[in-house]
């Protein structure tokens, strides 16, 4: 059961451009519907296909990609623990995927300037999931199936069905960056306390 307060925004997938554009950095969201998982090995394969002029094995329009791979699934569960991986590992691939309709990404850590500019151009949003809360996140996963790149093991591309997947809008479609806001707020408060 997810913690919900008056400021929590519920969104469903597929993500629409209107919803992506309406979200602001700092918004708490609960995501319900289907999301994809892919890490750097799968992203590399995507880009290799695009460079050959071949189609991707998945349709990215309106999709959210969660940068994660699971631990083994315990009996009676839809998934093992499923925590986010560091997002910058996908940065060199992300602008090309945003060009092909990707509207949302979930991970941890900040993104490069190139990714943020591409997000602004395509109206996409970046969500942060809490690192270290993999078992808690897995509770929101009700179904998991591999859709491509089974050979990658835990890094195979999966389609997850989620209910109330908890995340925070870390960087919105205007490029407002919660990581920068947090750092700046800390610096201001530190200077006040030291002065």
Buried (B, 14 or more C-beta within 10 A) or exposed (E): EBEEEEEBBEBEBBBBBEBBBBBBBBBBBBBBBBBBBBBBBBBEBBBEEBEEEEEBEBEBEBBBBBBBBBBEBEEEBBBBBBBBBBBBBBBBBBBBBBEBBBBBBBBBBBBBEEBBBBBBEBBBBBBBBBBEBBEBBBBBBEEBEEBBBEEBEBBBBBBBBBBBBBBBBBBBBBBBBBBEEEEEEEEEEEEEEEE
